Amino acid sequence: MEPTNIRFGGGPPNTILHPLVAVALIITIALIFILQRKYVVVPFLLAAFLTPFGQVIVLGGIHFTLYRILVLSGLARLAKTKIPGTGRLPGGFNSIDTAFTLCALFTFLTFSLQWMESQAIIKGLGNLLDGLGGYFVMRFLIQDKEDVLRAIKAFAFIALVDGACMANEQLTHRNIFGLLGGVPVEVVMRDGKPRSAGPFEVYITAGVFGATLLPLFVSLWSDAKGKIMASLGMVGATLMMVTSNSSTPLLAYVGGIVGLCFWPFRKGMRVFRWGLVLLLVGLHLSMKAPVWALISRVDLTGSSSGYQRFLLIDNCIRHFTDWWLIGAKNYNTWGLYMWDLSDQYVASAVTGGLVTLVTFILVISRSFGRLGTARKLVEGDRKQEWFIWCFCAALVAHVVAYFGIGYFDQMQLAWYALLAIIAVVVLEAVPSSVPQTLEAAKSPFLADGALNWNLVERNR
């Protein structure tokens, strides 16, 4: 049976805000408006990922989570900041921005059309604010490579702190973030194994957060001043993945490593992609069960829900006619635990229809495409190529994770941050073989690191 009010109308009836968290929130909001734009990303990320997601202020029945309050503050800072040229986004409004915006809008529209209730519309508007707002705040705060490195270093510190706290949960079976409220104090146990969650709502997203950050820390290693933070970040990310005791984070972790290991074959990825497609088709034709049934055999921790993930995909395909137009309202009746959409691809399809699924996949494919183009542009400069390749590996980690979880809580912001970082990394890719004077002329950045908005405007 689907839990009561899982889709909308739920949540705590009263405000949950610990005094320490309230003080941290006030300081963070002040810093968002006081600091120079390039430094704002640090307190923003620290506040978002080091406070329990369940901390919320309830006003007139409307829930303002800390994340939502931070997004509103970030949008206010974006609105008051005046930047000449193309606007407040580095490189202007790109193809990834377009696909992401369409995906968010279609998700809101289809959800509203399915339910046709005021509470559903309020819930949809809140999700739209969290999604579009969080994404464009990240795009605004991360403007150049220095911002990219600064954000990754902040993530390294966050991973180390969260990883240490999650390791403590394994020893004490108590979540210290739960003492602040908003997340349970007692650790979830499955088959005798504690599953640590830290400040996240559930252990899977906590583990996935750490797993998908690993390639970013590997990219930081190439920065002479970032080796220590990169090492600490790797330790924290690994701790978060291991202590979550879940297969999805482990698969994402392995996916990121495999992506990094494909570096020697970077010039022949088209062959590997088509080879994978042919392999899956061959398996589908030769197996007694459909090829997606292989997911049911994945159990890396001894207590996984691979069979439920298989059923999600299987039912999604079998009920295509039910959801393709504007999604399906009653997908929870398709089978046992089908209300638990622990697969982002299925969740996009079932709740938003075919157009939402297509735009969601477009976000991923265009991110890969732009990174691939940037890597070819700097071909021959192994340092730049490797830096770009690490973000390809991070994307692979997210693609793998999406088969086992639909992002929510703080994990959404981690995804938005990666997309914002990719936009900057692609924009800053400059061929090393070009003479220095010509390179400077073509670079979208001036000598002091500021954006050359006139050049960007000409290239739009």
C-alpha positions as a printed Julia matrix, in Angstrom:
460×3 Matrix{Float64}:
  0.0     0.0     0.0
  1.24    3.47   -0.86
  2.06    5.54    2.26
 -0.41    8.3     3.04
  0.29   11.68    1.43
  3.52   10.52   -0.22
  2.84   12.53   -3.37
  1.6    15.8    -1.86
 -0.12   17.12    1.25
  2.28   15.43    3.69
  5.19   16.72    5.68
  5.42   17.91    9.3
  2.51   20.12   10.42
  4.79   22.35   12.51
  8.15   24.06   12.15
 11.24   21.95   12.86
 14.19   24.29   13.32
 16.95   23.71   15.86
 18.42   26.93   17.32
 21.9    26.04   16.08
 20.56   25.44   12.57
 18.63   28.72   12.73
 21.82   30.61   13.62
 23.73   28.85   10.82
 20.94   29.72    8.38
 20.95   33.41    9.34
 24.74   33.59    8.99
 24.6    31.85    5.61
 21.93   34.2     4.26
 23.98   37.18    5.43
 27.08   35.78    3.7
 25.13   35.21    0.48
 24.47   38.95    0.28
 27.72   40.26    1.8
 30.43   38.16    0.16
 31.73   38.64   -3.34
 29.81   36.48   -5.78
 32.73   34.08   -6.32
 32.86   33.14   -2.61
 29.13   32.64   -2.05
 29.15   29.07   -3.36
 31.12   27.88   -0.3
 28.67   28.85    2.5
 25.76   27.95    0.22
 26.99   24.37   -0.24
 28.09   23.99    3.38
 24.66   25.02    4.67
 22.83   22.8     2.18
 24.84   19.62    2.85
 25.75   19.91    6.53
 22.26   20.5     7.93
 19.45   17.91    8.14
 17.15   18.1     5.13
 14.05   17.77    7.33
 14.64   21.13    9.03
 11.67   23.18    7.85
  9.72   26.35    8.56
  5.96   25.98    8.09
  4.12   29.22    7.21
  0.43   29.1     6.39
  0.65   25.39    5.63
  3.49   25.95    3.14
  6.77   24.19    3.86
 10.02   26.13    3.53
 12.87   23.69    3.9
 16.33   25.08    4.55
 17.24   24.15    1.01
 14.3    26.16   -0.34
 15.18   29.16    1.82
 18.77   29.01    0.55
 17.53   28.83   -3.04
 15.29   31.88   -2.52
 18.23   33.76   -1.0
 20.44   32.75   -3.91
 17.83   33.9    -6.42
 17.57   37.24   -4.61
 21.35   37.64   -4.84
 21.2    36.71   -8.53
 18.49   39.32   -9.14
 20.42   42.13   -7.44
 23.76   41.34   -9.08
 24.31   43.32  -12.26
 26.63   41.76  -14.84
 27.11   43.37  -18.27
 26.87   41.49  -21.56
 24.86   38.31  -22.01
 23.52   38.23  -18.46
 24.18   36.38  -15.23
 24.97   32.93  -16.66
 28.46   32.16  -18.03
 28.17   31.56  -21.76
 24.54   32.6   -21.81
 21.54   30.28  -21.94
 22.91   27.02  -23.4
 21.34   23.81  -24.73
 21.61   22.05  -21.35
 19.76   24.96  -19.72
 17.02   24.64  -22.34
 16.59   20.9   -21.85
 16.62   21.23  -18.05
 14.07   24.06  -18.06
 11.73   22.15  -20.37
 12.03   19.02  -18.23
 11.16   20.95  -15.06
  8.22   22.74  -16.7
  6.8    19.55  -18.23
  7.1    17.8   -14.87
  5.09   20.57  -13.22
  2.45   20.73  -15.96
  1.83   17.0   -16.18
  1.65   16.62  -12.4
 -0.88   19.46  -12.19
 -2.98   18.04  -15.04
 -3.03   14.59  -13.47
 -4.44   15.74  -10.15
 -6.25   19.02  -10.9
 -6.14   19.94   -7.21
 -4.89   23.11   -5.56
 -2.66   21.18   -3.15
 -1.04   19.37   -6.04
 -0.37   22.67   -7.82
  1.2    24.12   -4.66
  3.36   21.02   -4.33
  4.3    21.25   -8.02
  5.24   24.93   -7.71
  7.43   24.11   -4.73
  9.21   21.39   -6.68
  9.58   23.77   -9.63
 11.17   26.38   -7.37
 13.53   23.81   -5.85
 14.49   22.48   -9.28
 14.78   25.51  -11.55
 15.8    27.81   -8.7
 18.51   25.49   -7.39
 19.85   24.84  -10.89
 20.14   28.49  -11.93
 21.58   29.52   -8.57
 24.37   27.01   -9.2
 24.81   28.32  -12.75
 25.1    31.84  -11.34
 27.51   30.99   -8.53
 29.9    28.9   -10.67
 31.22   31.22  -13.38
 34.81   30.16  -14.12
 37.41   27.49  -13.42
 38.37   29.05  -10.09
 34.74   28.75   -9.02
 34.75   25.13  -10.18
 37.8    24.3    -8.05
 36.36   26.24   -5.12
 33.08   24.31   -5.3
 34.87   20.95   -5.53
 37.01   21.81   -2.49
 33.84   22.7    -0.59
 32.39   19.32   -1.59
 35.59   17.64   -0.36
 35.2    19.21    3.09
 31.5    18.29    3.14
 32.22   14.68    2.16
 34.87   14.37    4.87
 32.55   15.7     7.6
 29.52   13.71    6.46
 31.66   10.6     5.95
 33.07   10.83    9.49
 29.59   11.31   10.96
 28.23    8.36    8.95
 31.12    6.2    10.15
 30.18    7.16   13.7
 26.65    5.89   12.99
 28.11    2.46   12.27
 29.67    2.4    15.74
 26.91    4.0    17.82
 23.82    3.24   15.69
 22.77    6.84   16.27
 22.75    9.71   13.8
 24.16   12.86   15.38
 22.29   14.96   12.79
 19.09   13.46   14.19
 19.75   15.26   17.46
 19.08   18.51   15.57
 15.77   17.2    14.25
 14.53   16.61   10.72
 16.12   13.17   10.3
 15.76   10.06   12.5
 18.19    9.58   15.39
 18.09    5.8    15.12
 19.97    4.27   12.22
 18.02    2.11    9.75
 18.94   -1.57   10.07
 18.51   -4.1     7.25
 19.56   -7.72    7.61
 21.59   -6.77   10.66
 23.54   -4.04    8.85
 23.27   -0.37    9.88
 22.69    2.0     6.97
 24.07    5.44    7.69
 22.31    8.54    6.3
 24.01   11.57    7.85
 22.09   14.79    7.12
 20.29   13.2     4.16
 16.72   11.96    4.27
 17.67    8.36    3.42
 20.86    6.33    3.33
 20.78    5.71   -0.45
 21.02    9.38   -1.4
 23.75    9.87    1.22
 25.78    7.04   -0.31
 25.11    8.18   -3.88
 26.24   11.69   -2.96
 29.63   10.41   -1.9
 29.93    7.96   -4.79
 29.23   10.52   -7.52
 31.7    13.01   -6.03
 34.71   10.71   -6.4
 35.55   11.68  -10.04
 35.35   15.37   -9.07
 37.98   14.83   -6.41
 40.13   12.98   -8.93
 39.93   16.05  -11.19
 41.0    18.22   -8.26
 44.17   16.13   -7.92
 45.55   17.75  -11.09
 45.53   21.12   -9.3
 48.82   21.62   -7.45
 47.08   23.37   -4.55
 44.25   20.88   -4.33
 45.95   17.55   -3.7
 45.33   17.54    0.07
 41.65   18.44   -0.28
 41.33   15.92   -3.12
 42.72   13.16   -0.88
 40.47   14.1     2.04
 37.48   14.26   -0.3
 38.2    10.78   -1.65
 38.36    9.42    1.88
 35.08   11.1     2.82
 33.33   10.02   -0.39
 34.41    6.42    0.12
 33.26    6.46    3.75
 29.85    7.77    2.7
 29.46    5.08    0.06
 30.61    2.22    2.3
 28.64    3.19    5.41
 25.39    3.56    3.46
 25.53   -0.25    2.97
 23.51   -0.02   -0.24
 24.07   -1.45   -3.72
 23.11    1.7    -5.65
 25.91    3.88   -4.17
 28.39    1.06   -4.69
 27.36    0.68   -8.33
 27.63    4.46   -8.85
 31.07    4.42   -7.21
 32.22    1.61   -9.5
 30.6     3.37  -12.48
 32.67    6.49  -11.84
 35.88    4.44  -11.54
 35.11    2.51  -14.73
 34.49    5.82  -16.48
 37.91    7.04  -15.35
 39.53    3.78  -16.48
 38.19    4.27  -20.01
 40.57    7.21  -20.38
 42.96    5.25  -22.69
 40.03    4.52  -25.02
 38.68    8.07  -25.09
 39.14    8.39  -28.87
 37.14    5.26  -29.61
 34.1     5.64  -27.35
 31.71    5.47  -30.28
 32.76    1.85  -30.85
 32.18    1.01  -27.18
 28.76    2.68  -27.16
 27.55    0.77  -30.22
 29.14   -2.39  -28.88
 27.15   -2.01  -25.66
 23.93   -1.5   -27.61
 24.57   -4.62  -29.73
 25.45   -6.62  -26.61
 22.19   -5.65  -24.88
 20.16   -6.45  -27.99
 21.9    -9.81  -28.3
 21.24  -10.64  -24.66
 17.61   -9.61  -25.0
 17.13  -11.93  -27.97
 18.9   -14.88  -26.35
 17.68  -14.61  -22.74
 14.44  -16.16  -21.52
 13.67  -13.0   -19.57
 13.97   -9.42  -20.92
 17.45   -7.93  -20.73
 16.41   -5.47  -18.02
 15.8    -8.48  -15.76
 19.57   -8.49  -15.21
 18.97   -5.69  -12.71
 17.14   -8.16  -10.45
 20.38  -10.14  -10.12
 22.3    -7.19   -8.74
 22.84   -7.63   -4.99
 26.21   -6.35   -3.84
 25.35   -5.99   -0.16
 23.19   -9.06    0.46
 20.1    -6.93    1.18
 19.38   -5.13   -2.09
 16.06   -4.45   -3.83
 17.17   -5.28   -7.36
 14.0    -7.24   -8.08
 11.85   -4.21   -7.26
 13.92   -2.08   -9.67
 13.38   -4.72  -12.36
  9.62   -4.63  -11.75
  9.61   -0.84  -12.0
 11.2    -0.92  -15.47
  9.12   -3.89  -16.57
  5.82   -2.33  -15.51
  6.82    1.01  -17.0
  7.36   -0.63  -20.4
  4.22   -2.77  -20.18
  2.05    0.23  -19.24
  3.46    2.58  -21.88
 -0.02    3.48  -23.16
 -1.02    4.53  -19.63
  1.68    7.14  -19.12
  3.06    8.32  -22.47
  0.85   11.43  -22.78
  0.83   13.14  -19.36
  2.05   10.41  -17.04
  0.01    7.99  -14.95
 -1.82    8.89  -11.77
 -2.47    5.36  -10.48
  0.86    3.65  -11.14
  0.8     2.44   -7.52
 -1.79   -0.18   -8.58
  0.59   -1.86  -11.04
  2.05   -4.14   -8.4
  3.61   -4.47   -4.96
  5.71   -1.44   -3.99
  5.25    0.15   -7.4
  4.55    3.45   -5.66
  8.25    3.56   -4.7
  9.74    5.02   -7.88
 13.36    4.22   -7.04
 14.5     4.75  -10.62
 14.83    8.28  -12.0
 14.16    7.23  -15.58
 10.95    5.44  -14.59
  9.95    8.3   -12.31
 10.4    10.84  -15.13
  8.34    8.72  -17.49
  5.55    7.63  -15.17
  4.99   10.99  -13.49
  5.71   13.27  -16.44
  4.98   11.38  -19.64
  7.15   10.73  -22.67
  8.07   14.38  -23.23
  9.48   14.68  -19.69
 11.49   11.49  -20.11
 12.89   12.71  -23.42
 13.92   16.11  -22.03
 15.5    14.46  -18.99
 17.59   12.2   -21.24
 18.43   15.26  -23.35
 19.99   16.92  -20.3
 22.29   13.93  -19.91
 23.06   13.43  -23.61
 23.81   17.11  -24.22
 26.09   17.16  -21.19
 28.03   14.21  -22.58
 28.01   15.77  -26.05
 29.36   19.12  -24.91
 32.06   17.46  -22.8
 33.04   15.27  -25.75
 33.3    18.29  -28.03
 35.4    20.14  -25.45
 37.74   17.16  -25.05
 38.31   17.0   -28.8
 38.94   20.74  -28.85
 41.83   20.41  -26.37
 43.12   17.12  -27.79
 46.86   16.94  -27.32
 46.78   18.8   -24.01
 46.59   15.77  -21.7
 46.05   17.85  -18.57
 43.01   19.62  -19.98
 41.73   16.4   -21.55
 41.98   14.52  -18.25
 40.29   17.34  -16.36
 37.34   17.2   -18.77
 37.31   13.4   -18.74
 36.81   13.33  -14.97
 33.49   15.12  -15.4
 32.48   12.57  -18.03
 33.16    9.9   -15.39
 31.07   11.85  -12.86
 28.21   11.87  -15.35
 28.56    8.11  -15.79
 28.29    7.7   -12.0
 25.02    9.66  -11.98
 23.65    7.72  -14.98
 24.29    4.47  -13.09
 22.84    5.82   -9.83
 19.64    6.89  -11.58
 18.79    3.21  -12.15
 18.53    2.69   -8.4
 17.15    5.95   -6.99
 15.14    9.0    -7.94
 16.92   12.07   -6.63
 15.36   14.13   -3.86
 16.6    15.94   -0.72
 20.07   17.51   -1.04
 21.08   15.07   -3.77
 19.24   17.21   -6.31
 21.58   20.11   -5.62
 24.63   17.88   -6.17
 23.28   17.07   -9.66
 22.61   20.75  -10.42
 26.12   21.66   -9.28
 27.66   19.11  -11.66
 25.66   20.48  -14.6
 26.76   24.02  -13.71
 30.38   22.88  -13.49
 30.12   21.17  -16.89
 28.85   24.39  -18.47
 31.96   26.23  -17.26
 34.43   23.44  -18.07
 33.14   23.31  -21.65
 33.26   27.09  -21.98
 36.87   27.31  -20.8
 38.23   24.57  -23.08
 40.94   26.27  -25.17
 43.19   24.49  -27.71
 46.73   24.44  -26.32
 48.25   24.37  -29.83
 46.93   27.87  -30.59
 49.53   30.65  -30.13
 49.14   32.52  -26.84
 48.0    35.78  -28.43
 45.36   34.03  -30.51
 44.38   31.89  -27.54
 43.75   34.99  -25.47
 41.73   36.49  -28.3
 39.49   33.43  -28.49
 39.22   32.75  -24.79
 35.92   33.73  -23.18
 37.86   34.94  -20.15
 40.08   37.96  -19.69
 43.5    37.93  -18.05
 42.06   38.69  -14.6
 39.57   35.81  -14.82
 36.56   37.96  -15.68
 34.31   36.91  -18.51
 34.82   38.57  -21.88
 31.13   39.22  -22.39
 31.55   40.87  -25.78
 33.19   37.72  -27.16
 30.53   35.51  -25.61
 27.82   37.71  -27.1
 29.33   37.36  -30.6
 29.51   33.58  -30.26
 25.96   33.04  -29.03
